[in-house]
Amino acid sequence: MAYSEEHARILREALSGVPGITEKKMFGGLCFILNGNMLCGVHKGGGMARVGKDNEAAALELDGVEPLSFTGRRMGGMVDVSEASIAHDGIRDAVLTLAREFVGSLPPK
């Protein structure tokens, strides 16, 4: 299994009341899309969120949140979220709030 179905369930439930959310399997993981723009997702070993460059510093202050780097090169505006932090209500909700603030400001696709 490329990603944890449990973590996917946790994110799915956290986003259940948000209009415009869809799911798409990508890059060996599962992404949650808001109005056509990638919001967050799960991958082997944890998850990721698109918080934007302006919110990145705030996200990185949270426990278990690191810069995202799938290829060894840092992806600005994207953060990696540990398995423990996905399961932690407060940390997960804080990351999702930052991600929704950024992605919600983007034009729908």
NUTOR-604468 format. One record per residue: x, y, z of N, C-alpha, C in turn. Coordinates in steps of 0.1 Angstrom, whole numbers. Atoms other than C-alpha are relative to their C-alpha. Layout:
<node n_X="X" n_Y="Y" n_Z="Z" ca_X="X" ca_Y="Y" ca_Z="Z" c_X="X" c_Y="Y" c_Z="Z"/>
...
# end
This chain:
<node n_X="8" n_Y="-12" n_Z="0" ca_X="0" ca_Y="0" ca_Z="0" c_X="9" c_Y="12" c_Z="0"/>
<node n_X="-8" n_Y="-12" n_Z="1" ca_X="14" ca_Y="34" ca_Z="-10" c_X="-3" c_Y="10" c_Z="11"/>
<node n_X="3" n_Y="-10" n_Z="-10" ca_X="-4" ca_Y="54" ca_Z="16" c_X="-10" c_Y="-7" c_Z="10"/>
<node n_X="9" n_Y="5" n_Z="-10" ca_X="-24" ca_Y="48" ca_Z="48" c_X="-15" c_Y="3" c_Z="-3"/>
<node n_X="14" n_Y="-2" n_Z="1" ca_X="-61" ca_Y="43" ca_Z="43" c_X="-6" c_Y="7" c_Z="12"/>
<node n_X="5" n_Y="-6" n_Z="-12" ca_X="-66" ca_Y="54" ca_Z="79" c_X="3" c_Y="15" c_Z="-1"/>
<node n_X="-3" n_Y="-14" n_Z="2" ca_X="-49" ca_Y="87" ca_Z="72" c_X="-9" c_Y="7" c_Z="-10"/>
<node n_X="9" n_Y="-5" n_Z="10" ca_X="-70" ca_Y="92" ca_Z="41" c_X="-14" c_Y="2" c_Z="6"/>
<node n_X="13" n_Y="-1" n_Z="-7" ca_X="-101" ca_Y="85" ca_Z="62" c_X="0" c_Y="12" c_Z="9"/>
<node n_X="-1" n_Y="-11" n_Z="-9" ca_X="-90" ca_Y="111" ca_Z="88" c_X="-1" c_Y="13" c_Z="-8"/>
<node n_X="1" n_Y="-12" n_Z="7" ca_X="-85" ca_Y="138" ca_Z="62" c_X="-13" c_Y="1" c_Z="-7"/>
<node n_X="13" n_Y="0" n_Z="6" ca_X="-117" ca_Y="128" ca_Z="44" c_X="-10" c_Y="5" c_Z="10"/>
<node n_X="9" n_Y="-4" n_Z="-10" ca_X="-136" ca_Y="133" ca_Z="76" c_X="2" c_Y="15" c_Z="4"/>
<node n_X="-3" n_Y="-14" n_Z="-3" ca_X="-118" ca_Y="166" ca_Z="84" c_X="-5" c_Y="9" c_Z="-10"/>
<node n_X="4" n_Y="-8" n_Z="11" ca_X="-128" ca_Y="179" ca_Z="50" c_X="-15" c_Y="-2" c_Z="-5"/>
<node n_X="13" n_Y="4" n_Z="5" ca_X="-163" ca_Y="164" ca_Z="48" c_X="-10" c_Y="12" c_Z="-1"/>
<node n_X="10" n_Y="-11" n_Z="1" ca_X="-182" ca_Y="197" ca_Z="53" c_X="5" c_Y="11" c_Z="-9"/>
<node n_X="-5" n_Y="-11" n_Z="8" ca_X="-161" ca_Y="217" ca_Z="29" c_X="-5" c_Y="-2" c_Z="-15"/>
<node n_X="5" n_Y="1" n_Z="13" ca_X="-178" ca_Y="224" ca_Z="-4" c_X="11" c_Y="1" c_Z="-11"/>
<node n_X="-10" n_Y="-1" n_Z="11" ca_X="-158" ca_Y="218" ca_Z="-36" c_X="11" c_Y="-10" c_Z="1"/>
<node n_X="-11" n_Y="10" n_Z="-2" ca_X="-136" ca_Y="189" ca_Z="-23" c_X="-3" c_Y="-12" c_Z="-9"/>
<node n_X="0" n_Y="13" n_Z="7" ca_X="-128" ca_Y="160" ca_Z="-46" c_X="12" c_Y="-7" c_Z="3"/>
<node n_X="-12" n_Y="8" n_Z="-2" ca_X="-103" ca_Y="132" ca_Z="-44" c_X="6" c_Y="-5" c_Z="-13"/>
<node n_X="-7" n_Y="5" n_Z="12" ca_X="-77" ca_Y="121" ca_Z="-69" c_X="12" c_Y="-8" c_Z="4"/>
<node n_X="-12" n_Y="7" n_Z="-3" ca_X="-51" ca_Y="94" ca_Z="-68" c_X="11" c_Y="6" c_Z="-9"/>
<node n_X="-11" n_Y="-6" n_Z="7" ca_X="-18" ca_Y="110" ca_Z="-77" c_X="14" c_Y="-4" c_Z="7"/>
<node n_X="-13" n_Y="2" n_Z="-5" ca_X="19" ca_Y="102" ca_Z="-73" c_X="1" c_Y="-11" c_Z="10"/>
<node n_X="0" n_Y="11" n_Z="-10" ca_X="13" ca_Y="70" ca_Z="-54" c_X="-7" c_Y="3" c_Z="13"/>
<node n_X="8" n_Y="-4" n_Z="-12" ca_X="-9" ca_Y="88" ca_Z="-29" c_X="-14" c_Y="4" c_Z="-4"/>
<node n_X="14" n_Y="-5" n_Z="2" ca_X="-43" ca_Y="104" ca_Z="-26" c_X="0" c_Y="15" c_Z="3"/>
<node n_X="0" n_Y="-14" n_Z="-2" ca_X="-48" ca_Y="141" ca_Z="-31" c_X="-15" c_Y="4" c_Z="2"/>
<node n_X="13" n_Y="-6" n_Z="-2" ca_X="-78" ca_Y="162" ca_Z="-19" c_X="1" c_Y="13" c_Z="-7"/>
<node n_X="0" n_Y="-11" n_Z="9" ca_X="-86" ca_Y="189" ca_Z="-44" c_X="-12" c_Y="9" c_Z="4"/>
<node n_X="10" n_Y="-9" n_Z="-3" ca_X="-105" ca_Y="221" ca_Z="-36" c_X="-2" c_Y="9" c_Z="-12"/>
<node n_X="4" n_Y="-8" n_Z="12" ca_X="-123" ca_Y="237" ca_Z="-66" c_X="11" c_Y="-1" c_Z="-11"/>
<node n_X="-9" n_Y="2" n_Z="10" ca_X="-98" ca_Y="221" ca_Z="-89" c_X="15" c_Y="2" c_Z="3"/>
<node n_X="-14" n_Y="-2" n_Z="-4" ca_X="-66" ca_Y="230" ca_Z="-70" c_X="4" c_Y="-9" c_Z="12"/>
<node n_X="-4" n_Y="9" n_Z="-10" ca_X="-46" ca_Y="206" ca_Z="-49" c_X="1" c_Y="7" c_Z="14"/>
<node n_X="1" n_Y="-5" n_Z="-13" ca_X="-52" ca_Y="212" ca_Z="-12" c_X="10" c_Y="-8" c_Z="10"/>
<node n_X="-8" n_Y="8" n_Z="-9" ca_X="-36" ca_Y="183" ca_Z="7" c_X="-1" c_Y="-14" c_Z="-5"/>
<node n_X="0" n_Y="14" n_Z="4" ca_X="-30" ca_Y="146" ca_Z="5" c_X="7" c_Y="-9" c_Z="10"/>
<node n_X="-7" n_Y="10" n_Z="-8" ca_X="-16" ca_Y="114" ca_Z="20" c_X="9" c_Y="-7" c_Z="-9"/>
<node n_X="-10" n_Y="8" n_Z="7" ca_X="15" ca_Y="95" ca_Z="9" c_X="6" c_Y="-10" c_Z="10"/>
<node n_X="-7" n_Y="10" n_Z="-9" ca_X="36" ca_Y="67" ca_Z="23" c_X="8" c_Y="8" c_Z="10"/>
<node n_X="-7" n_Y="-7" n_Z="-11" ca_X="48" ca_Y="79" ca_Z="57" c_X="-6" c_Y="12" c_Z="5"/>
<node n_X="6" n_Y="-12" n_Z="-5" ca_X="24" ca_Y="108" ca_Z="62" c_X="-9" c_Y="7" c_Z="-10"/>
<node n_X="8" n_Y="-7" n_Z="9" ca_X="8" ca_Y="135" ca_Z="43" c_X="7" c_Y="13" c_Z="-4"/>
<node n_X="-5" n_Y="-13" n_Z="5" ca_X="13" ca_Y="169" ca_Z="26" c_X="-11" c_Y="10" c_Z="0"/>
<node n_X="10" n_Y="-10" n_Z="2" ca_X="-5" ca_Y="202" ca_Z="24" c_X="6" c_Y="12" c_Z="-8"/>
<node n_X="-4" n_Y="-12" n_Z="8" ca_X="-3" ca_Y="232" ca_Z="1" c_X="-5" c_Y="12" c_Z="7"/>
<node n_X="4" n_Y="-11" n_Z="-9" ca_X="-2" ca_Y="261" ca_Z="25" c_X="4" c_Y="13" c_Z="-6"/>
<node n_X="-4" n_Y="-13" n_Z="7" ca_X="14" ca_Y="287" ca_Z="1" c_X="12" c_Y="5" c_Z="7"/>
<node n_X="-12" n_Y="-6" n_Z="-6" ca_X="46" ca_Y="306" ca_Z="7" c_X="-2" c_Y="9" c_Z="12"/>
<node n_X="3" n_Y="-9" n_Z="-11" ca_X="30" ca_Y="332" ca_Z="29" c_X="-3" c_Y="-7" c_Z="13"/>
<node n_X="4" n_Y="8" n_Z="-11" ca_X="17" ca_Y="305" ca_Z="53" c_X="10" c_Y="-10" c_Z="4"/>
<node n_X="-9" n_Y="11" n_Z="-3" ca_X="47" ca_Y="282" ca_Z="52" c_X="7" c_Y="1" c_Z="13"/>
<node n_X="-7" n_Y="-1" n_Z="-13" ca_X="66" ca_Y="296" ca_Z="82" c_X="-9" c_Y="-3" c_Z="11"/>
<node n_X="9" n_Y="4" n_Z="-11" ca_X="35" ca_Y="293" ca_Z="104" c_X="-2" c_Y="-15" c_Z="0"/>
<node n_X="2" n_Y="15" n_Z="0" ca_X="30" ca_Y="257" ca_Z="93" c_X="12" c_Y="-7" c_Z="5"/>
<node n_X="-12" n_Y="7" n_Z="-4" ca_X="66" ca_Y="248" ca_Z="99" c_X="2" c_Y="2" c_Z="15"/>
<node n_X="-1" n_Y="-2" n_Z="-15" ca_X="62" ca_Y="260" ca_Z="136" c_X="-7" c_Y="-11" c_Z="7"/>
<node n_X="8" n_Y="11" n_Z="-6" ca_X="38" ca_Y="231" ca_Z="142" c_X="8" c_Y="-13" c_Z="1"/>
<node n_X="-7" n_Y="13" n_Z="-2" ca_X="51" ca_Y="198" ca_Z="156" c_X="-3" c_Y="-10" c_Z="-12"/>
<node n_X="1" n_Y="10" n_Z="10" ca_X="57" ca_Y="172" ca_Z="129" c_X="-3" c_Y="5" c_Z="-14"/>
<node n_X="2" n_Y="-6" n_Z="13" ca_X="55" ca_Y="196" ca_Z="100" c_X="14" c_Y="5" c_Z="-5"/>
<node n_X="-14" n_Y="-3" n_Z="6" ca_X="86" ca_Y="199" ca_Z="77" c_X="-2" c_Y="5" c_Z="-14"/>
<node n_X="0" n_Y="-4" n_Z="14" ca_X="94" ca_Y="214" ca_Z="43" c_X="-2" c_Y="-13" c_Z="-9"/>
<node n_X="2" n_Y="12" n_Z="9" ca_X="82" ca_Y="190" ca_Z="15" c_X="11" c_Y="0" c_Z="-10"/>
<node n_X="-11" n_Y="2" n_Z="9" ca_X="109" ca_Y="176" ca_Z="-6" c_X="0" c_Y="-15" c_Z="-5"/>
<node n_X="0" n_Y="13" n_Z="5" ca_X="100" ca_Y="145" ca_Z="-26" c_X="12" c_Y="-4" c_Z="-8"/>
<node n_X="-12" n_Y="3" n_Z="8" ca_X="130" ca_Y="147" ca_Z="-49" c_X="13" c_Y="5" c_Z="5"/>
<node n_X="-12" n_Y="-5" n_Z="-5" ca_X="155" ca_Y="162" ca_Z="-26" c_X="1" c_Y="15" c_Z="-1"/>
<node n_X="1" n_Y="-14" n_Z="2" ca_X="146" ca_Y="197" ca_Z="-37" c_X="-13" c_Y="5" c_Z="7"/>
<node n_X="11" n_Y="-6" n_Z="-8" ca_X="124" ca_Y="218" ca_Z="-14" c_X="-11" c_Y="6" c_Z="-10"/>
<node n_X="11" n_Y="-5" n_Z="8" ca_X="89" ca_Y="226" ca_Z="-28" c_X="-6" c_Y="11" c_Z="8"/>
<node n_X="5" n_Y="-12" n_Z="-7" ca_X="81" ca_Y="261" ca_Z="-17" c_X="-15" c_Y="0" c_Z="1"/>
<node n_X="15" n_Y="-1" n_Z="-2" ca_X="46" ca_Y="266" ca_Z="-2" c_X="-6" c_Y="-14" c_Z="3"/>
<node n_X="5" n_Y="14" n_Z="-3" ca_X="42" ca_Y="228" ca_Z="4" c_X="7" c_Y="-5" c_Z="12"/>
<node n_X="-5" n_Y="6" n_Z="-12" ca_X="47" ca_Y="210" ca_Z="37" c_X="-3" c_Y="-14" c_Z="1"/>
<node n_X="2" n_Y="15" n_Z="-3" ca_X="51" ca_Y="174" ca_Z="48" c_X="-5" c_Y="-1" c_Z="14"/>
<node n_X="6" n_Y="2" n_Z="-13" ca_X="30" ca_Y="163" ca_Z="77" c_X="2" c_Y="-14" c_Z="5"/>
<node n_X="-3" n_Y="13" n_Z="-5" ca_X="41" ca_Y="134" ca_Z="98" c_X="-13" c_Y="-8" c_Z="3"/>
<node n_X="12" n_Y="8" n_Z="-3" ca_X="17" ca_Y="105" ca_Z="105" c_X="-6" c_Y="4" c_Z="14"/>
<node n_X="5" n_Y="-4" n_Z="-13" ca_X="14" ca_Y="115" ca_Z="142" c_X="-8" c_Y="13" c_Z="-1"/>
<node n_X="6" n_Y="-13" n_Z="1" ca_X="5" ca_Y="151" ca_Z="132" c_X="-13" c_Y="-1" c_Z="-8"/>
<node n_X="13" n_Y="2" n_Z="7" ca_X="-22" ca_Y="139" ca_Z="107" c_X="-10" c_Y="-5" c_Z="10"/>
<node n_X="10" n_Y="6" n_Z="-10" ca_X="-38" ca_Y="119" ca_Z="136" c_X="-3" c_Y="10" c_Z="12"/>
<node n_X="2" n_Y="-9" n_Z="-11" ca_X="-35" ca_Y="149" ca_Z="160" c_X="-10" c_Y="11" c_Z="-4"/>
<node n_X="11" n_Y="-10" n_Z="4" ca_X="-67" ca_Y="170" ca_Z="158" c_X="5" c_Y="14" c_Z="-1"/>
<node n_X="-4" n_Y="-14" n_Z="0" ca_X="-51" ca_Y="203" ca_Z="167" c_X="10" c_Y="4" c_Z="-11"/>
<node n_X="-10" n_Y="-3" n_Z="10" ca_X="-21" ca_Y="201" ca_Z="144" c_X="-6" c_Y="-2" c_Z="-14"/>
<node n_X="6" n_Y="2" n_Z="13" ca_X="-41" ca_Y="186" ca_Z="115" c_X="-9" c_Y="12" c_Z="-4"/>
<node n_X="10" n_Y="-11" n_Z="3" ca_X="-68" ca_Y="213" ca_Z="118" c_X="8" c_Y="13" c_Z="-3"/>
<node n_X="-7" n_Y="-12" n_Z="2" ca_X="-42" ca_Y="241" ca_Z="120" c_X="7" c_Y="0" c_Z="-15"/>
<node n_X="-6" n_Y="1" n_Z="13" ca_X="-24" ca_Y="228" ca_Z="88" c_X="-11" c_Y="2" c_Z="-11"/>
<node n_X="11" n_Y="-1" n_Z="9" ca_X="-57" ca_Y="224" ca_Z="70" c_X="-6" c_Y="14" c_Z="-1"/>
<node n_X="5" n_Y="-14" n_Z="0" ca_X="-68" ca_Y="259" ca_Z="80" c_X="9" c_Y="9" c_Z="-9"/>
<node n_X="-9" n_Y="-8" n_Z="8" ca_X="-36" ca_Y="274" ca_Z="65" c_X="-1" c_Y="-4" c_Z="-15"/>
<node n_X="1" n_Y="5" n_Z="14" ca_X="-40" ca_Y="252" ca_Z="33" c_X="-13" c_Y="6" c_Z="-6"/>
<node n_X="13" n_Y="-5" n_Z="5" ca_X="-77" ca_Y="262" ca_Z="29" c_X="1" c_Y="15" c_Z="-2"/>
<node n_X="-1" n_Y="-15" n_Z="1" ca_X="-68" ca_Y="299" ca_Z="34" c_X="7" c_Y="3" c_Z="-14"/>
<node n_X="-8" n_Y="-2" n_Z="13" ca_X="-42" ca_Y="297" ca_Z="5" c_X="-8" c_Y="-5" c_Z="-12"/>
<node n_X="7" n_Y="6" n_Z="12" ca_X="-60" ca_Y="273" ca_Z="-19" c_X="-13" c_Y="7" c_Z="-3"/>
<node n_X="13" n_Y="-6" n_Z="2" ca_X="-93" ca_Y="290" ca_Z="-13" c_X="1" c_Y="14" c_Z="-7"/>
<node n_X="-2" n_Y="-13" n_Z="7" ca_X="-78" ca_Y="323" ca_Z="-26" c_X="3" c_Y="-2" c_Z="-15"/>
<node n_X="-3" n_Y="3" n_Z="14" ca_X="-69" ca_Y="306" ca_Z="-59" c_X="-12" c_Y="0" c_Z="-9"/>
<node n_X="12" n_Y="2" n_Z="8" ca_X="-92" ca_Y="308" ca_Z="-89" c_X="-3" c_Y="-14" c_Z="-3"/>
<node n_X="4" n_Y="14" n_Z="3" ca_X="-112" ca_Y="276" ca_Z="-95" c_X="5" c_Y="-4" c_Z="-14"/>
<node n_X="-4" n_Y="5" n_Z="13" ca_X="-100" ca_Y="254" ca_Z="-123" c_X="-12" c_Y="-8" c_Z="-6"/>
# end
